[in-house]
Amino acid sequence: DASTLAQAFSVAPARPTEGACAARVRSACVREHRGSNWERSGLACAQLAAMGGVFSGDPETSPNAREYSVEASLDKAAEAIARASSMSAFTGAGISVESGIPDFRSPGGLWSKYDPFIYCEYNNFCQRPHLFWQMGRELALQVHEANGGGELEKGLKEASPNKAHEALAELERMGKLHTVITQNIDSLHQRAGSSHVIEIHGTMATASCMQSGKQVDQSEILRQWVAFKKANPDARIENDTWVPKHPETQGVLKPDVTMFGEALPTGALASSWKAVLGAPICLVVGTGLNVFPAALVPKMVRCRYGTLIILNMDTSDSRACAELLGLQRRHRRR
């Protein structure tokens, strides 16, 4: 569970002492993983790679080192969070997997079936929008079934926030976490209670007309899809070429997400950099930091000699991130 570190801290007293807080975080982390085979599952390599100023050059907390220790990383991460006056968080698809939303790059993930540079590329969407909506509906149905299923006419069952989302929201209520920057488009951080969320890749909650720019809610897309299914009971998602349109202009609806080849939402990148630079710790959860320019955001914490903590189940990506983001020692000159 990638939420372990944040969740453990979230149950600490409102104003804990540094030692008590660090002990509470570490204790909960160890309880969470006790009994599992860390080496075999890859957790010893990458589930918690604590990097940055105080960890660089330490063989016990460098995930690429032979002497790497999960326990030592937990200790260092817990101590760093306990000492920090504030922190930011950067999340990716992995944080939402426990909510029933599949990730993209893992084996069996969405990209194993749909080439993102075909189904999620902006210029291709302009020419063949039905390809995106084919993929989008399959994902929606998968989440729908994972959360109980049922007839679409009665509503689409959406994913619910899990303990990781709730833990980050609790950290905010405690005054510890000031901003969540997410690559996700599922709005689960907001539903969990986080009030300051930067959706760096946009959101699926709304869609806009390609002709007029007029916006509609996600419920309008579902309404049109249900109507289409009733009128075409034999239609299959993989070849029906269905596309939702704005009810007034009849222009093609594009989800308000950032596709490949498309600019990020106005101000999102600058706001994210500001948030990371404004705190001594950036906690990264559920992402291998492979999508640019968003992946540049967390490493901005190095510019203020801060600490980057990565929690991710994908061992290969986390190793690459370690080489990119933290394995160098940097000290402020006094």
C-alpha positions in Angstrom: 0.0 0.0 0.0 1.7 3.1 -1.2 -0.2 5.2 1.4 1.6 3.6 4.4 4.0 6.5 5.2 1.4 9.3 4.8 -1.3 7.3 6.5 0.9 6.5 9.5 1.8 10.2 9.9 -1.9 11.2 9.5 -2.9 9.5 12.8 -0.2 11.3 14.8 -1.2 13.9 17.4 -1.8 17.4 16.1 1.5 18.7 17.5 3.7 15.6 18.1 7.3 15.8 19.2 9.7 15.0 16.5 10.8 11.7 18.0 7.3 10.5 18.8 6.1 11.4 15.3 9.0 9.7 13.6 8.5 6.6 15.7 4.8 6.5 14.9 5.4 6.8 11.2 8.0 4.1 11.2 6.1 1.7 13.4 3.1 1.8 11.1 5.2 1.3 8.0 6.9 -1.7 9.5 3.6 -3.2 10.6 2.2 -2.8 7.1 5.0 -4.7 5.4 5.9 -7.3 8.1 5.5 -10.8 6.9 6.0 -10.1 3.2 9.1 -11.0 1.3 10.5 -7.6 0.5 13.3 -8.8 -1.7 11.1 -11.1 -3.8 8.4 -8.5 -4.3 10.8 -5.7 -5.2 9.9 -3.6 -2.1 13.5 -3.7 -1.0 14.5 -2.0 -4.2 11.9 0.6 -4.7 8.7 0.8 -2.8 10.2 3.4 -0.5 13.3 5.2 -2.0 14.1 8.1 0.2 16.4 10.4 -1.6 17.7 14.0 -1.5 20.2 15.9 0.6 20.3 13.8 3.8 20.0 10.5 2.0 22.4 10.9 -0.9 25.5 8.8 -0.6 24.0 6.6 2.1 24.2 3.0 0.9 21.3 2.0 3.2 18.9 4.4 1.6 20.1 4.5 -2.0 17.8 2.0 -3.9 20.6 1.2 -6.3 23.1 0.2 -3.6 23.8 -3.4 -2.7 23.4 -2.5 1.0 19.9 -0.9 0.5 17.6 -1.3 3.5 13.9 -0.7 3.6 14.0 -0.3 7.3 16.7 2.3 7.1 14.8 4.2 4.4 11.7 4.1 6.6 13.6 5.6 9.5 15.1 8.4 7.4 11.8 9.2 5.7 9.9 9.3 9.0 12.5 11.5 10.6 12.5 13.9 7.7 8.7 14.2 7.7 8.7 14.7 11.4 11.2 17.5 11.2 9.6 19.3 8.2 7.5 22.4 8.7 5.6 21.7 5.5 5.6 19.4 2.5 4.1 18.9 -1.0 2.9 15.7 -2.6 3.1 14.6 -6.2 0.9 11.6 -7.2 0.4 9.4 -10.2 -1.7 6.5 -11.4 -0.4 4.1 -8.8 -2.2 5.9 -5.9 -5.6 5.1 -7.5 -5.1 1.4 -8.3 -6.6 0.4 -5.0 -9.7 2.4 -6.0 -10.2 0.1 -9.0 -8.6 2.3 -11.6 -5.9 0.5 -13.6 -2.6 2.2 -14.1 -1.0 2.7 -17.5 2.4 1.2 -17.8 2.4 -1.9 -15.6 1.9 -5.3 -17.3 -1.8 -5.5 -18.2 -2.2 -1.8 -17.8 -4.1 0.4 -20.3 -1.1 1.1 -22.5 -0.6 -2.6 -23.1 -3.8 -2.6 -25.2 -4.0 1.0 -26.4 -1.1 2.8 -27.9 -1.2 6.2 -26.1 0.3 8.0 -29.1 -2.7 6.8 -31.2 -5.5 6.9 -28.7 -4.4 9.8 -26.6 -2.6 12.1 -29.0 -4.1 15.5 -29.7 -3.7 15.7 -33.5 -5.0 12.2 -33.8 -8.0 13.1 -31.6 -8.8 16.0 -33.9 -9.0 13.6 -36.9 -10.4 10.4 -35.2 -11.9 11.3 -31.8 -13.8 8.0 -31.6 -10.5 6.2 -30.8 -10.1 8.1 -27.5 -13.8 7.5 -26.6 -13.4 3.8 -27.3 -10.6 3.6 -24.8 -12.3 5.9 -22.3 -15.5 3.9 -22.3 -13.6 0.7 -21.8 -11.8 2.2 -18.8 -15.1 3.6 -17.4 -16.7 0.1 -17.7 -13.8 -1.5 -16.0 -14.0 0.9 -13.1 -17.8 0.5 -13.0 -17.6 -3.3 -12.7 -14.8 -3.0 -10.1 -17.1 -0.9 -8.0 -20.2 -3.1 -8.1 -21.4 -2.7 -11.7 -25.1 -2.7 -12.6 -27.1 -1.0 -15.4 -25.6 2.1 -16.8 -29.1 3.7 -16.9 -29.0 3.8 -13.1 -25.6 5.6 -13.1 -22.0 4.9 -13.6 -20.3 3.5 -10.6 -17.3 5.6 -10.0 -14.1 4.9 -8.0 -13.9 6.0 -4.4 -10.9 7.5 -2.7 -8.7 5.0 -0.9 -6.6 5.2 2.2 -3.8 6.9 0.4 -6.0 9.8 -0.8 -7.6 10.1 2.7 -4.1 10.1 4.3 -3.0 13.0 2.2 -6.2 14.9 3.0 -5.6 14.3 6.7 -2.0 15.6 6.4 -3.5 18.8 4.9 -6.0 19.2 7.8 -3.1 18.9 10.2 -1.3 21.8 8.5 1.5 19.6 7.3 0.8 19.2 3.6 0.0 22.4 1.7 -0.4 21.2 -1.9 -1.2 18.0 -3.8 0.0 18.0 -7.4 -1.5 15.1 -9.3 -1.0 13.6 -12.8 -4.3 11.8 -12.3 -7.6 12.9 -13.9 -10.0 11.1 -11.5 -10.7 13.9 -9.0 -10.2 11.4 -6.1 -8.0 13.8 -4.1 -10.8 16.4 -4.0 -13.4 13.8 -3.1 -11.1 12.6 -0.2 -11.0 16.1 1.1 -7.9 17.7 -0.2 -8.7 21.4 -0.9 -5.6 22.5 -2.7 -5.0 20.2 -5.7 -3.2 21.0 -8.9 -4.4 18.8 -11.7 -1.4 19.1 -13.9 -2.9 16.9 -16.6 -6.5 18.2 -16.4 -9.7 16.3 -15.4 -12.2 13.9 -16.8 -15.0 15.6 -14.7 -15.8 17.9 -17.6 -15.5 18.0 -21.4 -15.4 21.0 -23.8 -16.8 21.5 -27.3 -14.1 21.6 -29.9 -15.9 24.3 -31.9 -17.2 26.7 -29.2 -15.3 25.8 -26.1 -18.5 25.4 -24.2 -18.1 23.0 -21.3 -20.4 20.1 -20.1 -20.3 17.9 -17.1 -19.3 14.2 -17.3 -23.0 13.3 -16.8 -23.9 14.6 -20.2 -21.4 12.2 -21.8 -22.9 9.3 -19.9 -26.5 10.4 -20.9 -25.5 10.4 -24.6 -23.7 7.0 -24.3 -26.7 5.4 -22.6 -29.0 6.8 -25.3 -26.7 5.4 -28.0 -26.7 2.0 -26.4 -30.5 1.9 -26.3 -30.8 2.9 -30.0 -28.0 0.5 -31.0 -28.2 -2.6 -28.8 -25.8 -4.6 -31.0 -23.1 -2.0 -31.1 -19.7 -2.9 -29.7 -17.3 -0.4 -28.2 -14.4 -1.6 -30.3 -16.0 -0.7 -33.6 -19.1 1.6 -33.0 -17.1 4.8 -33.6 -19.3 6.7 -31.1 -18.4 10.2 -30.2 -20.3 12.5 -27.7 -21.3 16.0 -29.0 -22.2 19.2 -27.4 -26.1 19.3 -27.0 -26.3 22.8 -28.4 -23.5 23.2 -31.0 -23.2 19.5 -32.0 -19.4 20.0 -31.9 -17.3 17.1 -30.8 -16.6 16.9 -27.1 -13.1 16.6 -25.9 -12.4 15.7 -22.3 -10.6 18.4 -20.4 -7.5 16.4 -20.0 -4.0 17.0 -21.4 -3.3 14.7 -24.3 0.1 13.9 -25.8 1.2 16.8 -28.0 -1.0 19.2 -26.1 0.0 22.1 -23.8 -0.6 21.7 -20.0 -3.5 23.6 -18.4 -2.6 27.3 -18.1 -0.5 28.0 -15.1 -0.4 24.4 -13.9 3.3 23.9 -14.3 4.3 27.2 -12.7 1.9 26.6 -9.8 3.4 23.2 -9.3 7.0 24.4 -9.3 6.0 27.1 -6.8 4.4 24.5 -4.5 7.4 22.2 -4.5 9.9 25.0 -4.0 7.8 26.2 -1.1 8.3 23.1 1.1 11.4 21.2 2.2 9.9 17.8 1.3 8.2 16.4 -1.8 6.5 13.1 -1.3 6.0 11.2 -4.6 3.4 8.5 -4.6 2.5 6.0 -7.3 4.4 7.3 -10.3 7.7 6.3 -12.0 8.1 10.0 -13.2 8.1 9.1 -16.9 5.8 11.7 -18.4 7.4 15.0 -19.2 7.2 17.9 -18.4 5.3 16.9 -15.3 8.1 14.6 -14.2 10.4 17.7 -13.8 8.2 19.0 -11.0 9.3 16.9 -8.0 13.0 17.3 -8.6 12.6 21.1 -8.2 12.8 20.3 -4.4 16.6 19.9 -5.0 16.9 23.6 -5.8 16.2 24.4 -2.2 18.3 21.5 -0.9 15.2 19.6 0.1 14.3 15.9 0.3 12.5 13.8 -2.2 10.7 10.7 -1.0 9.4 8.2 -3.6 6.8 5.5 -2.9 6.2 3.4 -6.0 5.7 -0.3 -6.7 7.4 -0.3 -10.2 10.9 -1.2 -9.3 12.5 -0.5 -12.7 11.1 3.0 -13.0 12.0 3.8 -9.4 15.6 2.8 -10.0 15.7 5.1 -13.0 14.2 7.9 -11.0 16.8 7.4 -8.3 19.6 7.9 -10.8 17.9 11.0 -12.2 16.8 12.7 -9.1 18.8 12.0 -6.0 22.1 10.1 -6.1 24.3 13.1 -5.5 25.2 14.9 -2.3 24.4 18.5 -2.1 25.0 20.8 0.9 24.2 24.4 1.5 27.4 26.4 2.0 27.5 28.1 5.4 
